[in-house]
């Protein structure tokens, strides 16, 4: 009887342990932050195809494989980032309780998750136009390379921006099979400057730690006040690239309404943070930028479906 009770206890403990690990992993990679870049990948999907209305939208299978490729690539990149930065995170009071430095997830498990996620990404890319699989090694390299950049360059924010800008290009080629004309690059540049701008704001939290550890970031190199000015300049470029994209693709009323809302949200984001007051960084980083990406995608989609000039 006793051994039977032990067996039953072990059976109950196994699923509970798995669920706990999955929750730790989801928290570690901030799975909810997929909202930052996935809408722009989907924007690339719908903008790359000509025409208006439902018939101009990509096939459901294309959307599925694109979302799977993006989600698995992000999972691999974030897990690898946490693994590579585990030693740094352990010394930073703000991050020392993350799963790997706190030893709630082992380094071997994190590495296995990264490898499996990249494998799924390649599998998904193989079900999209051939160019997607051909470009996959570049994506794997860049997503892995990013985590090392703050060790030697304050341009690390731009490197991260390029990684997420690549998601928009990936969505574009997934539907069209090519990168032709200025439009895909304008979309990607809008994402690059947007991401780099809000990543600079987020990095302001760690300016003293980064300086002490000799890590590189724009706040650590130029100070918080100048870093916030650089962030504003990047977001002005974001607005310029989005406006140019609308002009290039001859987008209509719904797009420009969305563009106005995105611009207003970026202005609001910068009103939340001051050199002497970073208490609302999380609101600026998480809430505002989640809204920006969703509004931008909905503006593209509404313009595509409406057919209004």
Steps between C-alpha positions, in 0.01 A plus 500: 500500500777738589680448169170557317451828682853607412438413135179703494677794662776484240244490218331814637831674560627445144229708321518764773877522455462528121240775534725688740795471258286623210386798707859579592605474137212721379595759762868472412451579131218749569270322258247783528752732333438321171241775452786744432614353169248236384253766376774645279582155361131464417503851354774391263282206398198709405684797348709289264200381299334732246132588494231571758235298679490148642629345177829690537583352841754216531386138524433358846786251461744784427384685810535185713856417388606864530367530856663167594834608350486835679390360837764225500774741390408739780491215750846386392645851508358594840601170660850530355519860619410396854755218485784718368422779749443272802827603666429871450140460615619329819699813594225748414254562789220560248548167320663263749168321562461395137455127450852404391709700753253392770549139381133431444586411139832333425743619234469163322122534484528854364746389233273210403200734469703735277612220268150352474348842436744579220422156353128579498575835336689326218218249460247781470721690254517187285124526448523857372652629173858367444659838575380470862704186565799643314498810721445301823873460582534879500210523745649232726838677501356846569267382775793323668749783440283769662550369853877561485490857364463689827838362595674705231272767342240754610329438165346187654158668491524535121606135472186398690293728277641331190410161646134601537501697176598172339167358620317755286716407200440134578126553490536685170694221325281230655202630301665644189819295469709811426617838631432741215486879521534739792189401697632193688812689602301801620290266717813332634670834573191617688523191719879534545479859624189436710656202681837670547325807642301313763790269584708807586226611741499156663882499529489823702402288801841330502727792420701486825526120492611501134766763569628303798512177299652676196201396290406710199173683444401846385397608854830368641699676226318835480303525822125476554410851381678465165379141464140616525570765235642231270192287568275791400698551179466132412124514554477807280668288234244226566220744424680620186550146372136407567379815320728423205369142493144630473601728214692226320214249516228766448325396820173664595300661778506216751877472477554869571256491791710216643817692422367795699421276798845335487669841490292617797592186697870557434470858624317373809772239557765770524285708733515213752877502545730779613874495578423546870192277509507149352222366724266451203744321269296180514184680387695668218669175396230235539160665472561776247705293257254213510229746395724650228559167325135391517368836376748500212393151392128582527557812289668292229225239516214753494655675201538165321140397563328834447628595158450867588742750341 
